[in-house]
Each structure stands twice: as C-alpha cells, then as structure tokens.
C-alpha cells in the first residue's frame, strides 16, 4: 500500500471508529442523555460533560494509527503508546478525584511519592515512561544502523518524546476543544512522508471528536489526551533521528517546566491570535 493510501485509510478509520465507539459507549454510560457517575464531570463552566470522549479517542486514534503504520514494528509502537496512554489516563480519570490522590503538578506527585503515597498521577507518569521506552525500542527496528551508544541515545530521546508529548497535551486540555485543536495543528506537519499514516489516524480521530468537545457534550480527560499525545509523539519519533528527537524533547521539556510556573490559559487569554483560535467554535 502506498504512503498516500495509508494516510487516507488511517484518517477514514480514525473518523469512523470515533463515531461508532462514541455511539456505543454513550448508550452504556448515558442512555438518557445524562452521563452516569463516574463518567460525569463538571467542566470549567460547571457544565456536566461526558468523560466517554476519552476512551473513544484512545480507541479510535490508536486503531487508526496502527492501520496507517508503514510496517508491523511501527504499528506495534503506536498501539503500545496509544493503548497504554489511554489506560493509565483512564485510571487517573477515575481514581485521581479521590482526596488521598490529590497532588498538583509533577513536583506534587514526586513529593507524594517521597511521603509514601502512590498517586494515580505517579502511576500515569510511570506507565507513560515505560510505554515510551517500549515504543522507542520498537521503532529501532526501522532505524538505520548505528553504534550501540547512538542507538541507546535514540531510544532514550524517543521515549522522552512519546511520554512528554502525552503529558504536554494533557496539560493543555483545560478548555473545550483546545487539546484537539493543538493535535490538529501539531499533526498536520507530520502527515508527509512514509510515516504520515501514523499521524493521519490521530488527526482524523481528533477531527471527528472536535464538534462534541467544543459543544461541551464530551471531554477527553487524561485518557483521551494522553493517548492522542502519545500517538503524535510516536509519529514524530518515527520520522526523526537523534537530532530531531532531542530538539523536540527540548521544546516539550521547556513547555512542561514552564507549566509549573505559569498558566497556559492566562498566556492564551493575553495573546489575541491564540485567544481567537482557542475560543473558536465554543458556545458563547
């Protein structure tokens, strides 16, 4: 199958699976139109939304990325990253609201761990680190031959990109549609080339999920945002060598560190272009 055909198939699968999965899960979690606990969440405006958007996005984006992969090891890398990101994110969504699980930011979860408390956020971080490492190892099957040290550096950097992208997209998921818009913008440049199908699937799934997310009917939660971010991180790692991965990791790490001190929402609100893009499509 040609690269172009893989991209088209992946995008179509992403849209189709997102539609079908949403319809099926909504019947189970909200047959009367009102989400059942623990699937009901209050968003930033106090509107009750359905957390089912997260599992739908994780399943749709992962399945589509696997269909768009150029070979079996790359497909396995995408499936590992997407399903693990969705699983640990869903665990955090369902367990992380408990009082004993509360911790703010990366430092907060590490502080809790030093105090002997294993938070759902720590489980999520550990799970994503492991998934990133496995995905990066699988991607080495299609990488050019290199010295062992260079290969190790590629794996470490690739793991950081996969896990870091998952975490960063989750940090951005604070307003309806924001994480999905970022996914579409970040995924567009990744559509080119032999590995473009890896990004086409998540991009298609994100496009399919955007209307419900903007209308405040569903939300991604950690499950959807982590899965989508991990898949885009895998697509980025699959098309770059060590230099590209290190550059991407530097940007991801810088933004993640900045989030500990500044509010992305406030920065967006103070920047006219970003504010207009962020608010586009939301209910007034």
Buried (B, 14 or more C-beta within 10 A) or exposed (E): EEBEEBBBBBBBBBBBBBBEBBEEBBEEBBEEEEBEEEBBBEEEEEBEBBBBBBBBBBBBBBBBBBBBBBEEBBBBBBBBBBBBBBBBBBBBBBBBEEEEBBBEBBEBBBBBBEEEBEBBBBBBBBBBBBBBBBBBBBBBEBBEEBEEEBBEBBBBBBBBBBBBBBBBBBBBBBBBBBBBBBBBEBBEEBBEBBBBBBBBBBBBBBBBBBEBBBBBBBBBBBBBBBBBBBBBBBBBBBBBBBEBBBEBBEEBBEBBEEBEEEEBBEEBEEEEEEEEBBBEBBEE
